[in-house]
Amino acid sequence: MPHSTELRMLYCAIALGLLQMIASVGANVAGRGLPYGVGPRDEPPRPLGVTASRLERAYRNFLETFPFFAAAVLIGHALGRSTATSALGAQLYLWARVLYVPAYVIAIPFTRTICWTLSIVGIVLVLAAVQPG
């Protein structure tokens, strides 16, 4: 089966997640210091700055939505179903997640929530298109 748009978007979403993880870890180490980052972390961490905290929360939010997206895409792939709707949903998910990061870090009112909502709509579109039965 050739690579579908949905699988390409899944690949890109994995790359996005890795980039978010690297940015979050980098900001964490910059804010708390390398000794805390490589140590046993027995002591409570000192608070992060605003940007580092937002990067961490954006990454954690990605981790909350990504498994649903990945499962929906992989179900579609396993069933051999790739439709215009599932492709649109996958693209919507990815681009909403890409825009979510700067929207969260910059704190643009309502934009973060709109991006999150669009990413969920994207997952729903993929699920609707690949519904077994």
Accessible surface in RSA format (square Angstrom, percent):
REM  Atomic radii and reference values for relative SASA: ProtOr
REM  Chains: A
REM  Algorithm: Lee & Richards
REM  Probe-radius: 1.40
REM  Slices: 20
REM RES _ NUM      All-atoms   Total-Side   Main-Chain    Non-polar    All polar
REM                ABS   REL    ABS   REL    ABS   REL    ABS   REL    ABS   REL
RES MET A   1   133.49  69.1  55.19  36.5  78.30 186.4  58.19  49.5  75.30  99.8
RES PRO A   2   116.18  84.7 101.92  92.9  14.26  51.8 113.45  93.7   2.73  17.0
RES HIS A   3   141.05  77.1 127.54  88.6  13.51  34.6  88.95  91.7  52.10  60.6
RES SER A   4    18.02  15.2   8.72  11.6   9.30  21.4  14.70  31.3   3.32   4.7
RES THR A   5    31.12  22.1  28.75  29.1   2.37   5.6   6.25   8.4  24.87  37.6
RES GLU A   6     7.61   4.4   7.61   5.8   0.00   0.0   7.61  14.7   0.00   0.0
RES LEU A   7    31.80  17.7  27.29  19.5   4.51  11.3  27.58  19.4   4.22  11.4
RES ARG A   8   121.69  51.1 118.70  60.5   2.99   7.1  58.68  80.2  63.01  38.2
RES MET A   9    26.73  13.8  26.73  17.7   0.00   0.0  26.73  22.7   0.00   0.0
RES LEU A  10    14.56   8.1  14.56  10.4   0.00   0.0  14.56  10.2   0.00   0.0
RES TYR A  11   160.56  75.0 157.94  89.9   2.62   6.8 111.65  83.9  48.92  60.3
RES CYS A  12    50.16  37.9  46.10  51.4   4.06   9.5   7.86  19.9  42.31  45.6
RES ALA A  13     0.06   0.1   0.06   0.1   0.00   0.0   0.06   0.1   0.00   0.0
RES ILE A  14    82.93  47.2  78.95  58.8   3.98   9.6  81.67  58.8   1.26   3.4
RES ALA A  15    42.05  38.7  38.84  59.9   3.21   7.3  41.41  58.3   0.64   1.7
RES LEU A  16    22.79  12.7  20.84  14.9   1.95   4.9  22.31  15.7   0.48   1.3
RES GLY A  17     6.83   8.4   0.00   N/A   6.83   8.4   6.31  17.3   0.52   1.2
RES LEU A  18    91.96  51.2  90.66  64.9   1.31   3.3  91.00  63.9   0.97   2.6
RES LEU A  19   117.11  65.2 112.92  80.8   4.19  10.5 113.30  79.6   3.81  10.2
RES GLN A  20     9.94   5.6   6.40   4.7   3.54   8.4   8.26  17.6   1.68   1.3
RES MET A  21    71.53  37.0  71.53  47.3   0.00   0.0  40.66  34.6  30.87  40.9
RES ILE A  22   112.20  63.8 107.11  79.8   5.09  12.3 110.06  79.3   2.14   5.8
RES ALA A  23    41.35  38.0  28.60  44.1  12.75  29.0  39.09  55.1   2.26   6.0
RES SER A  24     9.57   8.1   8.42  11.2   1.15   2.7   0.80   1.7   8.77  12.3
RES VAL A  25    83.32  54.8  82.31  74.5   1.01   2.4  83.32  72.4   0.00   0.0
RES GLY A  26    39.54  48.8   0.00   N/A  39.54  48.8  34.23  93.9   5.30  11.9
RES ALA A  27    20.86  19.2  10.57  16.3  10.29  23.4  17.27  24.3   3.60   9.5
RES ASN A  28    31.09  21.4  30.95  29.9   0.13   0.3   6.43  15.5  24.66  23.8
RES VAL A  29    45.40  29.9  43.27  39.2   2.13   5.1  43.57  37.9   1.83   5.0
RES ALA A  30    88.02  80.9  49.32  76.1  38.70  88.0  60.88  85.7  27.14  71.9
RES GLY A  31    27.69  34.1   0.00   N/A  27.69  34.1  18.96  52.0   8.73  19.5
RES ARG A  32    39.23  16.5  31.47  16.0   7.76  18.5   0.52   0.7  38.71  23.5
RES GLY A  33    20.71  25.5   0.00   N/A  20.71  25.5  20.63  56.6   0.08   0.2
RES LEU A  34   107.60  59.9 103.34  73.9   4.26  10.7 103.34  72.6   4.26  11.5
RES PRO A  35   108.26  78.9  96.34  87.8  11.91  43.3 101.48  83.8   6.78  42.1
RES TYR A  36    49.48  23.1  40.42  23.0   9.06  23.6  35.45  26.6  14.02  17.3
RES GLY A  37    18.00  22.2   0.00   N/A  18.00  22.2   3.27   9.0  14.73  33.0
RES VAL A  38   115.72  76.1  80.26  72.7  35.46  85.5  86.95  75.6  28.77  78.0
RES GLY A  39    27.01  33.3   0.00   N/A  27.01  33.3  14.79  40.6  12.22  27.4
RES PRO A  40   115.51  84.2  82.20  74.9  33.31 121.1  95.75  79.1  19.76 122.8
RES ARG A  41   138.93  58.3 113.40  57.8  25.53  60.8  33.14  45.3 105.79  64.1
RES ASP A  42   118.96  83.3  83.02  82.6  35.93  85.0  31.28  73.6  87.68  87.4
RES GLU A  43   128.84  74.0 126.10  95.4   2.73   6.5  56.99 110.2  71.85  58.7
RES PRO A  44   113.88  83.0  91.32  83.2  22.56  82.0  97.70  80.7  16.18 100.6
RES PRO A  45    61.80  45.0  44.96  41.0  16.84  61.2  46.01  38.0  15.78  98.1
RES ARG A  46   139.19  58.4 129.93  66.2   9.26  22.0  58.60  80.1  80.59  48.8
RES PRO A  47   121.04  88.2  99.42  90.6  21.62  78.6 107.42  88.7  13.62  84.6
RES LEU A  48    25.12  14.0   4.83   3.5  20.30  51.0   5.70   4.0  19.42  52.3
RES GLY A  49    46.66  57.5   0.00   N/A  46.66  57.5  39.50 108.4   7.16  16.0
RES VAL A  50    97.28  64.0  86.63  78.4  10.65  25.7  91.08  79.1   6.20  16.8
RES THR A  51    75.70  53.8  73.52  74.5   2.18   5.2  41.75  56.1  33.95  51.3
RES ALA A  52    11.63  10.7   8.88  13.7   2.75   6.2   8.90  12.5   2.73   7.2
RES SER A  53    25.50  21.6  23.44  31.3   2.06   4.7  12.72  27.1  12.78  17.9
RES ARG A  54    58.71  24.6  58.71  29.9   0.00   0.0   0.00   0.0  58.71  35.6
RES LEU A  55    31.86  17.7  30.41  21.8   1.45   3.7  30.41  21.4   1.45   3.9
RES GLU A  56    35.82  20.6  35.82  27.1   0.00   0.0  12.17  23.5  23.66  19.3
RES ARG A  57   110.65  46.5 106.69  54.4   3.96   9.4  56.39  77.1  54.26  32.9
RES ALA A  58     0.14   0.1   0.14   0.2   0.00   0.0   0.14   0.2   0.00   0.0
RES TYR A  59    38.70  18.1  38.70  22.0   0.00   0.0  21.48  16.1  17.21  21.2
RES ARG A  60   139.23  58.5 137.79  70.2   1.44   3.4  42.22  57.7  97.01  58.8
RES ASN A  61    25.08  17.3  23.40  22.6   1.68   4.0   5.28  12.7  19.80  19.1
RES PHE A  62     5.62   2.8   5.62   3.5   0.00   0.0   5.62   3.4   0.00   0.0
RES LEU A  63    84.09  46.8  75.50  54.0   8.58  21.6  75.87  53.3   8.21  22.1
RES GLU A  64   113.50  65.2 100.02  75.7  13.48  32.1  45.08  87.2  68.42  55.9
RES THR A  65     6.13   4.4   5.67   5.7   0.46   1.1   6.13   8.2   0.00   0.0
RES PHE A  66    39.66  19.8  39.66  24.6   0.00   0.0  39.66  24.0   0.00   0.0
RES PRO A  67    74.33  54.2  65.42  59.6   8.91  32.4  70.49  58.2   3.84  23.9
RES PHE A  68   135.73  67.9 131.38  81.4   4.35  11.3 133.45  80.9   2.29   6.5
RES PHE A  69     0.00   0.0   0.00   0.0   0.00   0.0   0.00   0.0   0.00   0.0
RES ALA A  70    14.55  13.4  14.55  22.5   0.00   0.0  14.55  20.5   0.00   0.0
RES ALA A  71    49.55  45.6  42.70  65.9   6.85  15.6  48.84  68.8   0.71   1.9
RES ALA A  72     0.59   0.5   0.00   0.0   0.59   1.3   0.07   0.1   0.52   1.4
RES VAL A  73     2.65   1.7   0.35   0.3   2.30   5.5   1.16   1.0   1.49   4.0
RES LEU A  74    91.24  50.8  87.64  62.7   3.60   9.1  88.14  61.9   3.11   8.4
RES ILE A  75    72.32  41.2  69.40  51.7   2.92   7.0  72.10  51.9   0.21   0.6
RES GLY A  76     2.07   2.6   0.00   N/A   2.07   2.6   2.06   5.7   0.01   0.0
RES HIS A  77    69.26  37.9  58.12  40.4  11.14  28.5  32.72  33.7  36.54  42.5
RES ALA A  78    87.37  80.3  47.40  73.1  39.98  90.9  56.91  80.1  30.46  80.7
RES LEU A  79    81.40  45.3  54.40  38.9  27.00  67.9  59.22  41.6  22.18  59.7
RES GLY A  80    45.95  56.7   0.00   N/A  45.95  56.7  18.40  50.5  27.54  61.7
RES ARG A  81    77.98  32.7  70.42  35.9   7.55  18.0  25.75  35.2  52.22  31.7
RES SER A  82    57.96  49.0  26.87  35.9  31.09  71.6  15.14  32.2  42.81  60.0
RES THR A  83    58.12  41.3  49.34  50.0   8.78  20.9  57.33  77.0   0.78   1.2
RES ALA A  84    89.92  82.7  68.65 105.9  21.27  48.4  77.01 108.5  12.91  34.2
RES THR A  85    58.20  41.4  55.22  56.0   2.98   7.1  21.85  29.3  36.35  55.0
RES SER A  86     0.00   0.0   0.00   0.0   0.00   0.0   0.00   0.0   0.00   0.0
RES ALA A  87    16.57  15.2  16.57  25.6   0.00   0.0  16.57  23.3   0.00   0.0
RES LEU A  88   104.69  58.3 102.33  73.2   2.36   5.9 104.13  73.1   0.56   1.5
RES GLY A  89     0.00   0.0   0.00   N/A   0.00   0.0   0.00   0.0   0.00   0.0
RES ALA A  90     0.00   0.0   0.00   0.0   0.00   0.0   0.00   0.0   0.00   0.0
RES GLN A  91    67.57  37.8  67.41  49.3   0.16   0.4   9.03  19.2  58.54  44.4
RES LEU A  92    46.32  25.8  42.17  30.2   4.15  10.4  45.99  32.3   0.33   0.9
RES TYR A  93     0.03   0.0   0.03   0.0   0.00   0.0   0.03   0.0   0.00   0.0
RES LEU A  94     7.06   3.9   7.06   5.0   0.00   0.0   7.06   5.0   0.00   0.0
RES TRP A  95   143.39  57.5 143.39  69.4   0.00   0.0 129.25  68.9  14.14  22.9
RES ALA A  96     3.85   3.5   0.33   0.5   3.52   8.0   2.93   4.1   0.92   2.4
RES ARG A  97     0.57   0.2   0.44   0.2   0.13   0.3   0.21   0.3   0.37   0.2
RES VAL A  98    48.74  32.1  46.20  41.8   2.54   6.1  46.26  40.2   2.48   6.7
RES LEU A  99   103.63  57.7 102.33  73.2   1.30   3.3 102.33  71.9   1.30   3.5
RES TYR A 100     2.86   1.3   2.86   1.6   0.00   0.0   0.16   0.1   2.70   3.3
RES VAL A 101    25.62  16.9  25.62  23.2   0.00   0.0  25.62  22.3   0.00   0.0
RES PRO A 102    57.98  42.3  54.43  49.6   3.56  12.9  57.98  47.9   0.00   0.0
RES ALA A 103     3.11   2.9   1.69   2.6   1.41   3.2   2.32   3.3   0.79   2.1
RES TYR A 104    29.27  13.7  27.80  15.8   1.47   3.8  12.86   9.7  16.41  20.2
RES VAL A 105    33.54  22.1  28.38  25.7   5.16  12.4  28.38  24.7   5.16  14.0
RES ILE A 106   115.06  65.5  93.42  69.6  21.65  52.2  99.29  71.5  15.77  42.8
RES ALA A 107    49.71  45.7  27.74  42.8  21.96  50.0  35.66  50.2  14.05  37.2
RES ILE A 108    76.23  43.4  70.45  52.5   5.78  13.9  72.45  52.2   3.77  10.2
RES PRO A 109   104.39  76.1  84.20  76.8  20.19  73.4  95.37  78.7   9.02  56.1
RES PHE A 110   165.02  82.6 152.30  94.3  12.71  33.1 155.20  94.1   9.82  28.1
RES THR A 111    42.25  30.0  41.99  42.6   0.26   0.6  28.53  38.3  13.72  20.7
RES ARG A 112    96.90  40.7  96.90  49.4   0.00   0.0   5.54   7.6  91.36  55.4
RES THR A 113    74.40  52.9  72.16  73.2   2.25   5.4  54.67  73.4  19.74  29.8
RES ILE A 114    98.93  56.3  97.10  72.3   1.83   4.4  98.92  71.2   0.02   0.0
RES CYS A 115     5.84   4.4   5.76   6.4   0.08   0.2   0.00   0.0   5.84   6.3
RES TRP A 116   100.70  40.4 100.60  48.7   0.10   0.2  95.78  51.1   4.92   8.0
RES THR A 117    61.05  43.4  61.05  61.9   0.00   0.0  50.62  68.0  10.44  15.8
RES LEU A 118    71.83  40.0  71.83  51.4   0.00   0.0  71.83  50.4   0.00   0.0
RES SER A 119     0.00   0.0   0.00   0.0   0.00   0.0   0.00   0.0   0.00   0.0
RES ILE A 120    54.20  30.8  54.20  40.4   0.00   0.0  54.20  39.0   0.00   0.0
RES VAL A 121    62.75  41.3  61.81  56.0   0.94   2.3  62.75  54.5   0.00   0.0
RES GLY A 122     0.00   0.0   0.00   N/A   0.00   0.0   0.00   0.0   0.00   0.0
RES ILE A 123     9.95   5.7   9.95   7.4   0.00   0.0   9.95   7.2   0.00   0.0
RES VAL A 124    83.58  55.0  83.34  75.4   0.24   0.6  83.39  72.5   0.20   0.5
RES LEU A 125    46.28  25.8  46.28  33.1   0.00   0.0  46.28  32.5   0.00   0.0
RES VAL A 126     0.34   0.2   0.34   0.3   0.00   0.0   0.34   0.3   0.00   0.0
RES LEU A 127    83.26  46.4  79.57  56.9   3.69   9.3  79.92  56.1   3.34   9.0
RES ALA A 128    65.30  60.0  39.33  60.7  25.97  59.1  47.73  67.2  17.58  46.6
RES ALA A 129    21.05  19.4   0.77   1.2  20.28  46.1   9.89  13.9  11.15  29.5
RES VAL A 130     2.56   1.7   2.56   2.3   0.00   0.0   2.56   2.2   0.00   0.0
RES GLN A 131   124.01  69.3 113.59  83.0  10.42  24.8  26.96  57.4  97.06  73.6
RES PRO A 132    86.43  63.0  72.27  65.9  14.16  51.5  72.58  59.9  13.85  86.1
RES GLY A 133   107.64 132.7   0.00   N/A 107.64 132.7  72.82 199.8  34.82  78.0
END  Absolute sums over single chains surface
CHAIN  1 A     7766.1       6529.8       1236.2       5608.7       2157.3
END  Absolute sums over all chains
TOTAL          7766.1       6529.8       1236.2       5608.7       2157.3
